Amino acid sequence: MSYKGKTILFDCGIHPAYSGMAALPYFDEIDPSTIDVLLVTHFHLDHSASLPYFLEKTTFKGRVFMTHATKAIYKLLLSDYVKVSKVSVEDMLFDEQDILRSMDKIEVIDFHQTLEVNGIRFWCYTTGHVLGAAMFMVDITGVRVLYTGDYSREEDRHLRAAETPQFSPDICIIESTYGVQLHQPMNVREKRFTDVIHSTISQGGYVLIPAFALGRAQELLLILDEYWSNHPELHNIPIYYASPLAKRCMAVYQTYINSMNERIRNQFANSNPFDFKHIYPLKSIENFNDVGPSVVMASPNGLQSGLSRQLFEMWLAKTIINEPKQVTLMNGLTAPLNMQVHYISFSAHADFAQTSTFLKELMPPNIILVHGEANEMGRLKQKLITQFADRNTKIISPKNC
């Protein structure tokens, strides 16, 4: 974003479906040397993972900011990303040394702290998406731009809901991931989740939950640990958190407990809610004692590699999404399929109701929709045009590159 000779870059991620140079944003379309400030909203790979490349291998010489928790988790996630990336050395975008050098250049910002760089004033609010996630308000000569990043206005078991800024921006750049869709209520999703798990375990089955090592995983672990505590008949059934990052991740979450909501802080006053009573870390498949029903939360969430993929193959299945009656095993033999696939979203992104309410409260004269699939974004744009028909609101949905 450029205005009055000042340039800001919001986020610096990769495309998780690609590897090597193909995963990078179109950096050749911009001149990195002209960017004054780079603001990173949160640690997810699609928002932060090209940062080591950008800081070390381009002409960028500006300053980069993120929150304290984001910086701590960024280092863990990027180091893990380097280790699990199945690409040749030539295709690696950066190495561990690049990550460490980038850490030296990253500056931190507190929520609601106002900073100024080259005449650009900016501050941030909590977004309720993941620990440390921030939305940035930027002020250049009195013109305010709000960039939401990924946000959720629904408080969950550990995160505060997204804040509503006290100032209405002139421009709001807002995520549109869910377009016009509406989320089920949280209690309904939680009950579906625990019911499916309890039913499967009761039948002597196994439960595999593919998830990112950090973010929504911690929310699901809190749900599972509480559910197990309330159901003594499940106490002999192990739950594993299978990630090489597991212990280090939990240490970070315990460090930043004061960034979380009142519920979790009150729990922490008595005992550490992230010191789980019924959940055990699992570093590798070799350490897994597969002798009966169990629940395993494993990364990565896409089953493309790592522990989640190994368990998936070990417990059966290649093409089970359509639930065929039998599957071909790795040894070539066929076996009857006794598996179900359930999709229950705990995604901490705003749905249409949240987006609509947020924009009604802010009433920005200009809205720019980003971070969404083109058709979903188009539907959202049309619905917002109808909603703001009595106001002279300009709504733009730029093409995804």
Secondary structure as UniProt FT lines:
FT   STRAND          2..3
FT   TURN            4..5
FT   STRAND          6..10
FT   TURN            16..17
FT   HELIX           20..23
FT   HELIX           27..29
FT   HELIX           32..34
FT   STRAND          37..39
FT   HELIX           45..48
FT   TURN            49..50
FT   HELIX           51..57
FT   STRAND          63..66
FT   HELIX           68..84
FT   HELIX           89..91
FT   HELIX           96..105
FT   STRAND          106..108
FT   TURN            111..112
FT   STRAND          115..117
FT   TURN            118..119
FT   STRAND          120..126
FT   TURN            131..132
FT   STRAND          134..140
FT   TURN            141..142
FT   STRAND          143..147
FT   STRAND          171..175
FT   TURN            177..180
FT   HELIX           186..202
FT   TURN            203..204
FT   STRAND          207..210
FT   HELIX           216..229
FT   HELIX           232..234
FT   TURN            235..236
FT   STRAND          239..242
FT   TURN            244..245
FT   HELIX           246..255
FT   HELIX           257..259
FT   HELIX           262..270
FT   TURN            273..274
FT   STRAND          279..282
FT   HELIX           285..287
FT   STRAND          295..298
FT   TURN            301..302
FT   HELIX           306..314
FT   TURN            321..322
FT   STRAND          326..328
FT   TURN            330..331
FT   STRAND          334..336
FT   HELIX           352..362
FT   STRAND          366..370
FT   HELIX           374..387
FT   TURN            388..392
FT   STRAND          394..396
//
